[in-house]
Amino acid sequence: MAFYKSAEDYYKEMTSTITDVDTSEHSLIYAALMPACYELSYQSLMLDEVTKRVFAKSALENGYYDDLKNRCLEMGIEQKLATIATGTVKVIGKINSKLPSGALVSTTLGITYSTQSDVIINSEGVGYTGIIASDKGSKYNADVGVVSLLPVKYEGIYGVTNEEKIDNGYDIETPEALYNRYLLKIQTPATSGNKYHYEQWALEVTGVGFAKCIPGAGNVKVIIANSNKRAANDELIKEVYSHINEVRPILAGTLTVVTVKEITINITANVEIDSSVILGDVQNIFASAAKEYLSNKVYTTKKVSLAKLGGILVDIDGVVDYAELKINNGTSNITLGDEEIAVIGSVSLGVI
């Protein structure tokens, strides 16, 4: 139902029964009534906006995210906040040299972390310390060996590196993800610890972006992925297990929490390009677009389509045609299992 009416519509209604007096734009009646008409029009517009704000779906579609959060809170669903990534670095240096707490370490792209304790280099020339990201979010996650620089030099300290990947930094939950949890709760019959209950309990944990419950005789298995659409680390698996174990019914069978298996997708192809682009730029654009495709469409459909990837490739500005497109050295689509997700591996383009 639409409430909005223009000021002109209100004025026509007010003057509809007046037949023998001037009601034109320059009349005294027009001057007297139009301010009220404008206010009535504004208030009717606000009524329309109210209807968009009181329902979760319309609040999401119209950008009223605070109202969406409040609607979800009424159902006991709280938006998951961003987290600060932490990890460990190996410090290499001269025996007995010191790297102090709070020292900055970084990646080659300038992503910085600070050490959490003093490090004294041992007799083998190494030491270890925890590090914490300079800010919240997933951009502070890093693969093995990426944290390798010391922006500030310290006497006797030669270098640093992370021997394990950092993957516990998560962005604030998106409005879409929050709304999907809201739908899951109100549209699925979560009662008495059934499978929907287990999925909801898992998704309540910060860092979990996907959960699927597979109940069995005397056993309940919960499969999770993190909110970065990657396999969950051991820490997150343990956290989900502990949370579910605290809230599920007593004597509900053995609980198992596992993470999805990552299937690496390597892509090769030859392309024909025009003079407006260079191959390296096309490869970078395609790699980014393919990663987005795997993280969104494939994440839900469980199918890596050669045709879809070809469409993404040929749609890049400057690409005229392509040939010999392959996924993992094959020319067939890849179908994933319930416990598998696709992650981008290498992307290599040649020239036709």
C-alpha positions as CSV (number, residue, x, y, z in Angstrom):
1,M,0.0,0.0,0.0
2,A,1.4,3.4,-1.0
3,F,0.7,6.4,1.2
4,Y,2.5,9.1,-0.8
5,K,0.6,11.9,-2.4
6,S,2.1,15.0,-4.0
7,A,1.3,18.5,-2.7
8,E,-0.6,19.1,-5.8
9,D,-2.8,16.1,-5.2
10,Y,-3.6,17.2,-1.7
11,Y,-4.4,20.7,-3.0
12,K,-6.8,19.3,-5.6
13,E,-8.6,17.4,-2.9
14,M,-8.9,20.4,-0.7
15,T,-10.3,22.6,-3.4
16,S,-12.4,20.0,-5.2
17,T,-15.6,21.5,-3.9
18,I,-14.7,25.1,-4.5
19,T,-16.3,26.3,-7.8
20,D,-16.8,30.0,-7.6
21,V,-13.5,31.2,-6.2
22,D,-10.1,31.6,-7.8
23,T,-7.8,28.7,-6.8
24,S,-5.1,29.2,-9.4
25,E,-1.4,29.3,-8.5
26,H,-1.4,33.0,-7.7
27,S,-4.6,33.1,-5.7
28,L,-4.9,33.7,-1.9
29,I,-6.4,30.3,-1.4
30,Y,-3.3,28.7,-3.1
31,A,-1.0,30.7,-0.9
32,A,-2.9,29.7,2.3
33,L,-3.3,26.0,1.6
34,M,-0.1,25.0,-0.2
35,P,2.2,25.1,2.8
36,A,-0.1,22.6,4.5
37,C,-0.2,20.5,1.3
38,Y,3.6,20.3,1.2
39,E,3.7,19.2,4.8
40,L,1.0,16.5,4.2
41,S,2.9,15.3,1.2
42,Y,6.1,15.0,3.2
43,Q,4.4,13.1,6.0
44,S,2.8,10.7,3.5
45,L,6.3,10.1,2.0
46,M,7.6,9.3,5.6
47,L,4.7,6.8,6.0
48,D,5.9,5.0,2.9
49,E,9.4,4.9,4.3
50,V,8.1,3.5,7.6
51,T,6.6,0.5,5.8
52,K,10.1,-0.2,4.3
53,R,11.7,-0.1,7.7
54,V,9.5,-2.3,9.8
55,F,10.0,-5.5,7.8
56,A,13.3,-7.2,7.6
57,K,13.3,-7.8,3.8
58,S,12.3,-4.3,2.8
59,A,14.7,-2.8,5.3
60,L,17.5,-4.8,3.7
61,E,16.4,-3.9,0.1
62,N,16.2,-0.2,1.0
63,G,19.4,0.2,3.0
64,Y,17.8,0.6,6.4
65,Y,20.4,-1.6,8.1
66,D,19.9,-0.3,11.6
67,D,16.3,-1.2,11.4
68,L,17.2,-4.7,10.1
69,K,19.5,-5.2,13.0
70,N,16.8,-4.2,15.4
71,R,14.3,-6.5,13.8
72,C,16.8,-9.4,14.0
73,L,17.6,-8.5,17.7
74,E,13.9,-9.1,18.4
75,M,14.4,-12.7,17.3
76,G,17.6,-13.0,19.4
77,I,19.9,-12.7,16.3
78,E,22.8,-10.3,16.9
79,Q,25.0,-9.0,14.1
80,K,28.5,-10.6,14.3
81,L,31.2,-8.0,14.6
82,A,34.6,-7.8,12.9
83,T,37.5,-9.5,14.6
84,I,41.2,-8.7,14.9
85,A,43.5,-11.3,13.2
86,T,46.3,-12.8,15.4
87,G,49.1,-15.1,14.6
88,T,52.8,-16.0,15.3
89,V,56.0,-14.9,13.6
90,K,59.4,-16.5,13.7
91,V,62.1,-13.9,14.4
92,I,65.6,-14.5,13.1
93,G,68.6,-12.6,14.5
94,K,71.8,-12.5,16.5
95,I,71.9,-14.5,19.7
96,N,70.5,-12.5,22.7
97,S,69.3,-9.7,20.5
98,K,65.9,-8.3,21.4
99,L,62.7,-7.5,19.5
100,P,60.5,-5.6,21.8
101,S,56.8,-5.9,22.4
102,G,54.8,-3.6,20.2
103,A,57.3,-3.7,17.3
104,L,55.8,-3.5,13.9
105,V,56.0,-6.2,11.3
106,S,54.3,-6.1,7.9
107,T,53.6,-7.7,4.5
108,T,55.1,-6.4,1.3
109,L,51.7,-4.7,0.7
110,G,52.0,-2.7,3.9
111,I,49.6,-4.6,6.0
112,T,50.9,-4.2,9.6
113,Y,50.8,-6.1,12.8
114,S,52.5,-5.5,16.2
115,T,54.3,-8.1,18.4
116,Q,52.6,-9.0,21.6
117,S,55.7,-9.8,23.7
118,D,59.4,-9.3,23.9
119,V,61.5,-11.7,22.0
120,I,65.1,-12.7,23.0
121,I,66.9,-14.5,20.2
122,N,68.0,-18.0,21.4
123,S,71.2,-19.9,20.8
124,E,69.9,-21.1,17.5
125,G,69.3,-17.6,16.3
126,V,65.5,-17.7,16.4
127,G,62.6,-16.6,18.6
128,Y,58.9,-16.6,18.4
129,T,56.2,-14.1,19.3
130,G,52.5,-13.6,18.8
131,I,51.4,-10.7,16.6
132,I,48.1,-8.8,16.4
133,A,46.7,-6.9,13.4
134,S,46.6,-3.2,13.4
135,D,42.9,-3.2,12.7
136,K,39.9,-5.5,12.4
137,G,38.9,-7.4,9.3
138,S,39.8,-10.1,6.9
139,K,42.3,-8.1,4.9
140,Y,44.8,-8.9,7.7
141,N,44.7,-12.6,7.0
142,A,47.9,-13.8,5.4
143,D,49.3,-16.9,3.7
144,V,52.5,-18.6,5.0
145,G,55.6,-16.4,4.6
146,V,53.7,-13.2,3.7
147,V,54.5,-11.4,6.9
148,S,58.2,-10.8,6.2
149,L,59.2,-7.2,6.8
150,L,60.3,-5.0,9.7
151,P,59.4,-1.4,8.9
152,V,61.6,-0.3,11.8
153,K,65.0,-1.9,12.1
154,Y,66.3,-3.3,15.4
155,E,69.9,-4.1,16.2
156,G,70.7,-7.7,15.8
157,I,67.3,-8.6,14.2
158,Y,67.6,-9.9,10.7
159,G,64.1,-10.7,9.7
160,V,60.7,-12.2,10.5
161,T,58.3,-14.7,8.8
162,N,55.0,-16.4,9.6
163,E,55.4,-20.1,9.4
164,E,51.6,-20.6,9.6
165,K,48.9,-18.8,7.8
166,I,46.8,-16.2,9.6
167,D,43.1,-16.8,8.9
168,N,41.2,-15.7,12.0
169,G,40.4,-12.1,10.9
170,Y,36.8,-11.6,9.9
171,D,34.8,-8.7,8.6
172,I,31.6,-7.4,10.2
173,E,28.7,-9.6,9.2
174,T,27.0,-8.2,6.1
175,P,23.4,-7.2,6.1
176,E,22.7,-9.9,3.6
177,A,24.3,-12.6,5.8
178,L,22.4,-11.3,8.9
179,Y,19.1,-11.4,7.0
180,N,19.8,-14.9,5.8
181,R,20.3,-16.0,9.5
182,Y,17.0,-14.3,10.3
183,L,15.3,-16.2,7.5
184,L,16.8,-19.5,8.6
185,K,15.4,-19.0,12.1
186,I,11.9,-18.0,11.2
187,Q,11.4,-20.2,8.2
188,T,12.9,-23.5,9.4
189,P,11.3,-25.5,12.2
190,A,14.2,-25.4,14.8
191,T,12.8,-27.4,17.7
192,S,14.2,-29.8,20.2
193,G,17.7,-29.8,18.8
194,N,16.8,-30.9,15.3
195,K,19.2,-30.3,12.4
196,Y,18.0,-26.7,11.8
197,H,18.8,-25.9,15.5
198,Y,22.4,-27.2,15.1
199,E,22.9,-25.1,12.0
200,Q,21.5,-22.0,13.7
201,W,23.8,-22.6,16.8
202,A,26.8,-23.0,14.5
203,L,26.1,-19.8,12.7
204,E,25.8,-17.9,15.9
205,V,29.6,-18.2,16.4
206,T,31.6,-15.2,15.0
207,G,33.6,-16.4,12.0
208,V,31.2,-19.0,10.8
209,G,29.6,-18.3,7.4
210,F,28.1,-21.6,6.5
211,A,26.8,-24.6,8.5
212,K,25.2,-27.9,7.4
213,C,24.0,-30.5,9.9
214,I,23.9,-34.2,9.0
215,P,22.1,-36.1,11.7
216,G,22.7,-39.8,12.1
217,A,22.0,-42.7,14.6
218,G,23.6,-41.6,17.8
219,N,25.7,-39.0,16.0
220,V,25.3,-35.4,14.9
221,K,27.7,-34.0,12.3
222,V,28.0,-30.3,11.6
223,I,30.0,-29.1,8.6
224,I,31.2,-25.5,8.7
225,A,33.0,-22.9,6.6
226,N,34.3,-19.6,7.8
227,S,32.8,-16.3,6.9
228,N,35.6,-15.7,4.4
229,K,34.2,-18.7,2.5
230,R,37.2,-20.8,3.2
231,A,37.9,-23.9,5.4
232,A,37.6,-23.2,9.1
233,N,40.8,-23.4,11.3
234,D,41.1,-25.7,14.3
235,E,40.4,-22.8,16.7
236,L,37.0,-22.0,15.0
237,I,36.1,-25.7,14.9
238,K,36.7,-26.0,18.6
239,E,34.7,-22.8,19.3
240,V,31.7,-24.1,17.4
241,Y,31.9,-27.4,19.1
242,S,32.0,-25.8,22.5
243,H,29.1,-23.4,21.8
244,I,26.8,-26.2,20.4
245,N,27.7,-28.5,23.2
246,E,26.7,-25.9,25.8
247,V,23.2,-25.2,24.3
248,R,22.1,-28.6,22.8
249,P,19.9,-31.0,24.6
250,I,21.5,-33.4,27.1
251,L,22.0,-37.0,25.8
252,A,21.6,-35.8,22.2
253,G,24.3,-38.2,20.8
254,T,27.9,-37.7,19.8
255,L,28.7,-34.3,18.3
256,T,31.2,-33.9,15.5
257,V,32.2,-30.6,14.0
258,V,34.3,-30.6,10.8
259,T,35.2,-28.1,8.2
260,V,34.6,-28.1,4.5
261,K,37.3,-29.4,2.2
262,E,38.9,-26.9,-0.1
263,I,39.1,-27.9,-3.8
264,T,41.7,-25.8,-5.6
265,I,40.6,-24.6,-9.0
266,N,43.5,-23.9,-11.4
267,I,42.5,-22.2,-14.7
268,T,44.4,-22.0,-17.9
269,A,43.4,-20.6,-21.3
270,N,44.7,-18.8,-24.3
271,V,43.2,-15.4,-25.3
272,E,43.1,-13.1,-28.2
273,I,43.4,-9.5,-27.1
274,D,43.3,-6.2,-28.9
275,S,45.9,-3.4,-28.6
276,S,44.0,-1.6,-25.8
277,V,45.2,-4.1,-23.1
278,I,48.1,-6.1,-22.1
279,L,48.1,-9.8,-21.1
280,G,49.1,-9.3,-17.5
281,D,46.3,-6.9,-16.8
282,V,43.7,-9.2,-18.4
283,Q,45.1,-12.1,-16.3
284,N,44.7,-10.1,-13.1
285,I,41.2,-9.0,-13.9
286,F,40.2,-12.5,-14.8
287,A,41.7,-14.0,-11.7
288,S,39.8,-11.5,-9.5
289,A,36.5,-12.2,-11.4
290,A,37.0,-15.9,-11.3
291,K,37.6,-15.8,-7.5
292,E,34.4,-13.8,-7.0
293,Y,32.5,-16.4,-9.1
294,L,33.8,-19.2,-7.0
295,S,33.0,-17.4,-3.8
296,N,29.5,-16.6,-4.7
297,K,27.8,-18.6,-7.4
298,V,29.8,-21.8,-7.0
299,Y,29.6,-21.5,-3.2
300,T,25.9,-22.2,-3.4
301,T,25.5,-24.2,-6.7
302,K,28.4,-26.6,-6.0
303,K,29.2,-26.6,-9.7
304,V,32.2,-25.0,-11.4
305,S,31.0,-24.3,-15.0
306,L,33.5,-24.0,-17.8
307,A,31.0,-22.0,-19.8
308,K,30.5,-19.5,-17.0
309,L,34.3,-19.0,-16.7
310,G,34.5,-18.6,-20.5
311,G,31.7,-16.0,-20.3
312,I,33.6,-14.1,-17.6
313,L,36.8,-14.2,-19.6
314,V,35.4,-13.0,-23.0
315,D,33.4,-10.3,-21.2
316,I,36.7,-8.5,-20.1
317,D,37.3,-5.3,-22.0
318,G,40.0,-6.0,-24.7
319,V,39.4,-9.7,-24.9
320,V,38.4,-10.7,-28.4
321,D,38.2,-14.5,-28.1
322,Y,39.6,-17.4,-26.1
323,A,40.6,-21.0,-26.7
324,E,41.7,-24.1,-24.8
325,L,40.0,-23.0,-21.5
326,K,40.7,-25.7,-18.9
327,I,39.9,-26.3,-15.3
328,N,42.5,-28.4,-13.4
329,N,43.9,-29.5,-16.8
330,G,40.5,-30.8,-17.9
331,T,37.7,-29.6,-20.2
332,S,34.8,-30.8,-18.0
333,N,32.7,-29.0,-15.4
334,I,33.5,-29.8,-11.8
335,T,30.8,-30.8,-9.3
336,L,31.5,-30.4,-5.7
337,G,30.2,-32.5,-2.8
338,D,28.3,-31.2,0.2
339,E,31.5,-31.0,2.2
340,E,33.6,-29.3,-0.5
341,I,34.1,-25.7,-1.6
342,A,36.0,-24.3,-4.5
343,V,38.9,-21.9,-4.0
344,I,40.9,-20.1,-6.7
345,G,44.4,-21.5,-7.3
346,S,46.6,-20.5,-10.2
347,V,45.3,-18.6,-13.2
348,S,47.5,-18.7,-16.3
349,L,46.7,-17.1,-19.7
350,G,48.6,-17.4,-22.9
351,V,48.1,-15.6,-26.2
352,I,46.5,-17.1,-29.3
